[in-house]
Amino acid sequence: MAKSPNAFRSISEAADEVGVPQHVLRFWETKFAFVAPMKRAGGRRFYRPQDLVLLKAVKRLLHDEGLTIKGVLRLHKEQGLKALARYGDPGGLVSFDGEEAVAVPEVRPPSGRATVRLRQALAEIEGARARLDAVLMRTAG
């Protein structure tokens, strides 16, 4: 089953979509501050649609247009993220508002059952925190 166009991509999926090896994505992350995938537990990277647009732009600028890393950085500094993104998404299918990429995820409020379970989990966590605070107070005093 294919992922939704708005779904986040793992580093392997992003590398396949951009057409470069995974280590190149990690390297670009160190050179370009605007390449900043979400990182989850254990350092796993997840790329948003906007990240993929920027990665495709970087690839096009470096590989097809012949710019250097400094050239891409200069383009970003002089023209902004929106202009840079046009190289990766000529059709403008992914929106960028000013300098910030705008993600439009589908967010549904939790169902009644889920809300009850979340409130129960929160109560358990708060109880555990209270017990931990009590232990810490005894050991500190």
C-alpha positions in Angstrom: 0.0 0.0 0.0 1.4 3.4 -1.0 1.9 6.1 1.5 -0.1 9.4 1.4 1.8 12.3 -0.2 1.6 14.0 3.2 3.0 11.0 5.1 6.4 11.3 6.7 9.2 9.3 5.1 12.0 7.3 6.8 15.5 8.1 5.7 15.6 5.1 3.3 12.3 6.2 1.7 13.5 9.8 1.5 16.8 8.7 -0.1 15.0 6.7 -2.7 12.6 9.5 -3.5 15.4 12.1 -3.8 17.7 9.7 -5.6 20.8 9.9 -3.4 22.2 7.5 -0.8 21.2 7.8 2.9 24.7 9.1 3.9 24.3 12.0 1.5 21.1 13.1 3.3 22.9 12.9 6.6 25.8 15.0 5.2 23.5 17.6 3.7 21.9 17.9 7.2 25.3 19.0 8.5 25.8 21.6 5.8 22.3 23.1 5.3 20.5 24.3 8.5 17.2 24.3 6.5 17.5 20.5 6.1 16.1 19.5 9.5 14.1 16.3 9.6 12.2 15.4 12.7 14.1 13.0 14.9 12.4 10.4 17.1 13.6 8.2 19.8 16.9 6.6 19.0 17.7 9.4 16.5 15.5 8.0 13.7 14.9 10.6 11.1 11.4 11.3 9.6 11.2 13.6 6.6 8.1 15.8 6.0 6.9 16.6 2.5 8.6 20.0 2.8 11.9 18.4 3.7 11.7 16.3 0.6 11.1 19.4 -1.6 14.2 21.0 -0.1 16.3 17.9 -0.5 15.2 17.6 -4.2 16.1 21.3 -4.6 19.5 20.8 -3.1 20.1 17.8 -5.3 19.1 19.7 -8.4 21.2 22.7 -7.5 24.3 20.7 -6.7 24.1 17.9 -9.3 22.2 19.5 -12.3 22.8 23.2 -11.9 26.4 22.9 -10.9 26.3 25.1 -7.7 28.6 24.4 -4.8 27.5 24.0 -1.2 28.4 27.7 -0.7 26.4 28.6 -3.7 23.3 26.9 -2.4 23.8 28.6 1.0 24.2 31.9 -0.7 21.0 31.3 -2.8 19.1 30.5 0.4 20.5 33.6 2.2 19.7 35.9 -0.7 16.4 34.6 -2.0 15.0 32.6 1.0 13.5 29.2 1.5 10.5 29.8 -0.8 12.8 30.5 -3.8 15.0 27.5 -3.0 12.0 25.2 -2.7 10.9 26.1 -6.3 13.9 24.1 -7.5 12.6 21.0 -5.8 8.9 21.6 -6.4 8.5 23.5 -9.7 4.7 23.0 -9.6 4.4 24.5 -6.1 2.5 21.6 -4.7 3.9 21.9 -1.2 3.3 25.2 0.4 5.9 27.3 2.2 4.6 30.3 4.2 7.4 33.0 4.3 10.5 31.2 5.6 8.6 28.5 7.4 7.3 25.4 5.7 3.6 24.9 6.4 2.6 21.4 7.1 -1.1 20.7 6.8 -1.5 17.4 8.6 -4.9 15.9 9.0 -5.6 16.0 12.7 -8.6 14.4 14.1 -9.6 14.8 17.7 -9.4 11.6 19.7 -12.6 9.5 20.0 -14.5 9.3 23.3 -12.8 6.0 24.2 -9.3 7.3 23.3 -9.9 10.4 25.4 -10.8 8.2 28.4 -7.7 6.1 27.9 -5.5 9.2 27.6 -6.9 10.7 30.8 -6.3 7.4 32.6 -2.7 7.3 31.4 -2.2 10.9 32.4 -3.6 10.2 35.9 -1.2 7.3 36.2 1.8 9.4 35.1 0.8 12.2 37.5 0.6 9.6 40.3 4.0 8.2 39.5 5.4 11.7 39.4 4.0 12.5 42.8 5.5 9.3 44.2 8.8 10.1 42.6 8.8 13.6 44.1 8.0 12.2 47.5 11.0 9.9 47.3 13.3 12.7 46.1 12.2 14.9 48.9 13.0 12.2 51.5 16.5 11.5 50.0 17.3 15.3 49.6 16.3 16.1 53.2 
